[in-house]
Every structure is written in structure tokens, then in C-alpha cells.
Amino acid sequence: MKYKIINDMKIPMCVIGTWAWGRGVNGGKMIFGTSTDTEQLKCVYGSAYKNGLTMWDTAAVYGNGTAEKILGEYANKCDDAIISTKFTPNKHNTNKIADTLDNSLIRLRRDYVDIYWLHMPINIEENIKMLISLVHSGKIRNIGVSNFNLREIKIANDILKKSNTKLFGVQNHFSLLYRQSEKSGILDWCLRNEVAFFGYMVLEQGALTEKYNCSRGLPLLSRRGLTFTKNKLSLIAPLIAEMKNIGYKYFADVPQIAVAWAIAKGVIPIVGITKVCQVEKLSDVDSITLTAKEIEALEAVATKTGVSIKASWENYMENE
């Protein structure tokens, strides 16, 4: 696995997401329509670490803390795993960042987290200043923002700069079917300012894997099943076909091409993993270097599908 050195941290080219690890509210069953076995996830963690996938992304809201707890059980304090988690603000909990972080640290069994993300652009100035104080306390090493538009990113960055603190990264939805962060200039701004850009839902929660189609739909009554209906899966079939065709050249499958495309755009993809076989596939992606012509072909077919999925929480992001 190849790495980038960012703020003295060895960041792998791909990050493992744990949204599907949680249970209950906002957990795997509700969002993905599936449940995960904790012993299986223990094997996933071990295999990922062995293959150089050493950064993990989670959040207190994933399964109402259960994803953090599961990760905390497996992430040994003595290893060099990089842990990234989030504070999800609302109008009622602005002054509870410190308490929320303390609870996350208890579940993660850590004294600090490597990256702490402000999960939504709510009360930006007040929340960023609270995060700066937590950096000074030693409980977080780096600050990131998630689901922010370009104007909001610049506001957060200016506040941080005044306190001699660097914005570590931006984490937004990014896939062949949703390139708003590129079209609005966010990705370019990050690259120019040496701010890491992390893309989540690169596989659109399974829609860009070839596993599901107009005959075999995503799990009913799950968030992803309601988002990607069989009709939408039918519309993106030409994109899947193009990804599969390009994959032949690299002995790669459809999800590997989706992730390789994101890497080629300068993105660090966050990929949800629940099985050991998925770890092995992900660890091989950094050996795939798509050509400019292949990238152009993928994006042209993706645009032609007419499918663009904006998640409900992305209503926080203004049109740009």
C-alpha cells in the first residue's frame, strides 16, 4: 500500500470506513440493510492492518456510538493505526463537543484521536474555536471539516489560521455519480492549499460494485435501497459496463476501478469494508493507474446516465 505523509502522519492511499459496523440508529441495518458479525470485523481489522490499510474513519453517530466501540475493541493502542472520528453538531449540542469527544475516546479506548471532524457546517466559528481548544488540550491531533461547501471551508480555514492551526482535511461525498466538490472548486482549492481531500461514498454504498442491478436490487427499506431503486440501477448500467471494460486491462473489478478513479483525481477514498475479501481487493487498488483517456471515458458515461445522488444531509451545502 502506498502512502502520503500529511502532518507527519503516514496516510494510506485508501481509508477504511466503519459506518456499516454500527448497530441501531444510523447503523448498518438502517442504512445498508445488513448486519455485521463482530468476529468477522475482528478479522477485517487484522487483515487490513497487515495489508497496510492503517487509517480508520468512524463517527459517534454511526450506530449511536457502536461503530466506535467495535473499532476500539480491535485497534491496539500500541499499533500505529490512525483513528478519525467526528462531532455532528446541531442547534442543541454546540457546547457539548468536549463531552462528545470524551465519550468517543472512551469507546475508542484512546487518549486522543488523530483527526476530529466537524461533521456539518453548523455554528462554524464557535465549533471550530472549541476544536482548537481541544487540540491545545492534546485530545485531538488534527482538525477537519465534513460536508462543507467552499465558502464554509474558507471560513473555517481563516479561523484556524488566526490561531496558527492548520486545516488538516475536507471530507465530502465524492463519486463518479457525485462530483460536486470538483465542480464547485473544492477539490482544486484543497490541492492548491495542501489540504487533504477525503471522499466518502466512492462506491455509492454498493451501487457502483456490479453486485446490484435492475434484477437484483439493494436491500429494501434501507437508506441505500431507497436511494438506488432498480430504475436508477438500470440507468447506471452503462457506467458499470464501462468500468468493467476498463477493468479487464488491469485485471480489476468494478469497485476497484471506482476507487482507482478517485485516487487519480487526487482524492483519498474512504471505502466501507465488512469482509476480508474486500480488504484484499482494496489493498491492490494503488497499483492501478488509469490513463487520462480512461478517466475521461468514465466521467463521460457517468454524466450521460443523468444520475446524481445528493444525500439528504447534504442540504446543508449551498448550491455552488
C-alpha positions in Angstrom: 0.0 0.0 0.0 1.3 3.4 -1.0 1.1 6.3 1.5 1.1 10.1 1.7 2.8 11.9 4.5 0.4 14.5 5.9 1.1 16.4 9.1 3.8 13.8 9.9 1.2 11.0 9.6 1.6 8.1 7.2 -1.8 8.2 5.4 -2.6 5.2 3.2 -4.0 5.9 -0.3 -7.3 4.4 0.9 -9.1 4.7 4.2 -11.5 2.1 5.7 -14.9 3.4 6.7 -16.9 1.9 9.6 -20.4 3.3 9.0 -21.8 -0.2 8.4 -20.2 -1.5 11.6 -22.7 0.2 13.9 -26.0 -1.1 15.2 -29.3 0.6 15.9 -30.0 4.2 14.9 -27.9 5.2 11.9 -26.3 1.8 11.9 -25.7 -0.9 9.4 -29.2 -2.3 9.3 -30.9 1.0 8.9 -28.5 2.5 6.4 -27.2 -0.6 4.5 -29.9 -3.2 5.2 -27.3 -5.6 6.5 -25.8 -6.7 9.9 -22.2 -7.4 10.6 -20.7 -10.1 12.8 -18.2 -8.7 15.3 -15.8 -11.7 14.9 -15.8 -11.1 11.2 -15.0 -7.5 11.7 -12.1 -8.5 14.0 -10.7 -10.5 11.1 -11.3 -7.5 8.8 -9.3 -5.2 11.1 -6.4 -7.7 11.4 -6.3 -8.2 7.6 -6.4 -4.5 6.9 -3.6 -3.7 9.3 -1.5 -6.5 7.8 -2.1 -5.1 4.3 -1.1 -1.6 5.2 -4.6 -0.1 5.5 -3.9 1.6 8.7 -6.4 4.5 8.8 -9.9 4.1 10.0 -12.8 6.6 9.7 -15.8 6.5 12.1 -18.2 8.8 13.9 -20.1 9.0 17.1 -23.4 8.9 15.2 -22.6 5.7 13.3 -24.9 3.3 15.1 -25.1 5.7 18.0 -21.5 5.0 19.1 -21.5 1.3 18.4 -19.1 1.6 15.4 -16.6 3.5 17.6 -16.9 0.8 20.3 -16.3 -2.1 17.9 -13.3 -0.3 16.4 -12.0 0.5 19.9 -12.0 -3.2 20.7 -9.7 -4.1 17.8 -7.5 -1.1 17.4 -4.5 -1.8 19.7 -3.1 1.3 21.3 0.4 0.0 20.6 -0.1 -0.2 16.8 0.2 2.8 14.6 -3.4 2.8 13.4 -4.7 6.3 12.5 -8.2 7.0 14.0 -10.5 9.5 12.5 -13.9 10.3 14.1 -16.5 13.1 14.1 -18.6 15.5 16.1 -22.0 16.0 14.5 -23.3 19.4 15.6 -26.9 20.6 15.8 -28.5 23.6 17.4 -28.8 21.9 20.8 -25.3 20.4 21.3 -22.8 23.2 20.3 -21.4 23.4 23.8 -21.0 19.6 24.1 -18.1 19.0 21.8 -15.7 18.2 24.7 -18.2 15.8 26.3 -18.9 14.1 23.0 -15.2 13.7 22.3 -14.6 12.2 25.8 -17.3 9.7 25.2 -15.8 8.8 21.8 -12.3 8.4 23.4 -13.8 6.0 26.0 -15.4 3.9 23.2 -12.2 4.0 21.1 -10.1 3.2 24.2 -7.7 6.1 23.3 -6.3 9.2 24.9 -6.6 11.2 21.7 -7.8 10.9 18.1 -5.6 11.7 15.2 -8.3 13.6 13.2 -11.5 15.1 14.6 -14.0 16.3 12.0 -16.7 18.9 12.4 -19.4 16.8 10.6 -21.7 19.6 9.5 -21.3 23.4 8.9 -23.4 24.5 11.9 -22.2 27.3 14.1 -18.8 27.2 12.3 -16.9 29.8 14.3 -18.0 28.6 17.7 -17.4 25.0 16.9 -14.0 25.5 15.3 -12.8 27.5 18.2 -13.9 24.7 20.5 -11.9 22.2 18.4 -8.8 24.4 18.6 -9.0 24.3 22.4 -9.2 20.5 22.2 -6.0 20.5 20.1 -4.3 22.5 22.8 -5.5 20.0 25.4 -3.9 17.2 23.5 -7.1 15.2 22.9 -7.1 15.7 19.2 -4.1 16.0 16.8 -5.8 17.4 13.7 -9.0 19.2 12.7 -11.0 18.5 9.6 -14.4 19.6 8.2 -17.0 17.5 6.5 -20.0 18.3 4.3 -18.8 21.9 3.9 -19.1 23.9 0.7 -16.2 26.1 -0.5 -17.3 29.3 1.2 -17.7 27.4 4.5 -14.3 25.7 4.2 -12.6 29.1 3.7 -14.4 30.4 6.8 -13.1 27.5 8.9 -9.7 27.8 7.4 -9.4 31.5 8.2 -10.4 30.9 11.9 -7.8 28.1 12.1 -5.1 30.3 10.5 -5.6 33.1 13.1 -4.9 30.5 15.8 -1.8 29.2 13.9 -3.6 25.9 13.4 -3.7 24.1 10.0 -6.9 22.7 8.5 -6.0 19.0 8.0 -8.6 18.0 5.6 -12.0 18.1 4.0 -14.3 15.1 3.9 -17.2 15.2 1.4 -19.3 12.8 -0.7 -17.4 12.1 -3.9 -18.0 9.5 -6.6 -18.4 9.1 -10.4 -22.1 9.9 -9.8 -21.5 12.9 -7.5 -18.6 15.3 -8.3 -19.9 18.5 -6.7 -16.7 19.0 -4.8 -14.8 19.0 -8.0 -17.3 21.2 -10.0 -17.5 23.8 -7.2 -13.7 24.2 -6.9 -13.3 22.5 -3.5 -11.0 19.7 -4.8 -8.8 22.2 -6.6 -8.7 24.5 -3.5 -7.6 21.6 -1.4 -4.9 20.6 -3.8 -3.6 24.1 -4.1 -3.6 24.7 -0.3 -2.1 21.3 0.7 -5.3 20.3 2.5 -6.2 16.6 2.1 -9.5 15.8 0.4 -11.2 12.6 1.6 -14.1 11.2 -0.5 -16.8 9.1 1.1 -19.4 7.0 -0.7 -17.0 6.4 -3.6 -18.9 3.2 -4.3 -22.3 4.8 -3.6 -22.9 2.3 -0.8 -22.7 -0.6 -3.2 -24.4 0.8 -6.3 -21.0 1.1 -8.1 -19.9 -2.5 -7.4 -21.7 -4.6 -10.1 -23.2 -6.6 -7.3 -26.6 -5.0 -7.7 -28.7 -4.3 -10.9 -32.2 -3.9 -12.2 -32.8 -7.6 -11.4 -31.1 -7.8 -8.1 -31.8 -4.6 -6.1 -30.2 -3.3 -3.0 -31.8 -4.3 0.4 -35.3 -3.0 0.7 -36.2 -0.3 3.3 -32.5 0.5 3.8 -31.3 4.0 3.0 -29.3 2.8 0.0 -32.1 0.7 -1.2 -34.5 3.6 -1.2 -31.9 5.9 -2.8 -30.8 3.5 -5.6 -34.0 2.0 -6.9 -34.0 -0.7 -9.6 -34.8 2.0 -12.1 -31.7 4.0 -11.1 -29.6 0.9 -11.1 -30.8 0.3 -14.7 -29.8 3.8 -15.6 -26.3 3.4 -14.4 -25.8 0.0 -16.1 -23.8 1.6 -19.0 -21.4 3.1 -16.4 -20.9 -0.3 -14.8 -20.3 -1.8 -18.2 -17.6 0.9 -19.0 -15.9 0.3 -15.6 -15.9 -3.4 -16.2 -14.5 -3.0 -19.7 -11.6 -0.8 -18.3 -11.1 -3.2 -15.5 -10.1 -6.0 -17.9 -6.9 -4.2 -18.8 -5.9 -4.1 -15.1 -7.3 -7.4 -14.0 -9.5 -5.3 -11.7 -13.2 -5.5 -10.8 -15.7 -2.7 -10.9 -15.3 -1.4 -7.3 -11.5 -1.3 -7.8 -11.9 0.9 -10.8 -14.3 3.3 -8.9 -11.7 3.6 -6.2 -8.7 4.0 -8.6 -10.6 6.7 -10.4 -11.0 8.7 -7.1 -7.3 8.3 -6.4 -6.4 9.5 -9.9 -8.4 12.7 -9.1 -6.2 13.4 -6.1 -8.8 12.1 -3.6 -8.2 9.8 -0.6 -11.2 7.5 -0.8 -13.0 6.2 2.2 -14.4 2.7 1.5 -16.7 0.8 3.7 -15.3 -2.7 4.4 -17.0 -5.6 6.2 -15.3 -8.6 4.7 -11.7 -9.8 4.5 -12.0 -10.4 0.7 -12.9 -6.7 0.3 -9.7 -5.8 2.2 -7.6 -7.8 -0.2 -9.2 -6.1 -3.2 -8.8 -2.6 -1.7 -5.1 -3.2 -0.9 -4.4 -3.8 -4.5 -6.0 -0.7 -5.9 -3.0 1.6 -5.6 -1.3 -0.5 -8.3 -3.9 0.7 -10.8 -3.0 3.9 -12.7 -5.8 5.0 -15.0 -5.0 6.9 -18.1 -6.4 10.4 -18.9 -8.4 8.8 -21.7 -9.9 6.2 -19.3 -10.8 8.9 -16.7 -12.4 11.0 -19.4 -14.4 8.0 -20.7 -15.7 7.1 -17.2 -16.8 10.6 -16.5 -18.5 11.0 -19.8 -20.5 7.8 -19.4 -21.3 8.8 -15.7 -22.6 12.2 -16.9 -24.7 10.6 -19.6 -26.6 8.4 -17.2 -28.2 11.5 -15.8 -28.0 10.0 -12.3 -26.6 12.3 -9.5 -27.3 11.3 -5.9 -27.3 14.0 -3.3 -27.7 12.7 0.3 -30.4 14.3 2.5 -27.8 15.7 4.9 -26.0 17.5 2.0 -28.9 20.0 2.0 -26.5 21.8 4.4 -24.4 22.5 1.4 -25.4 25.5 -0.6 -25.7 25.3 -4.4 -22.4 26.4 -5.9 
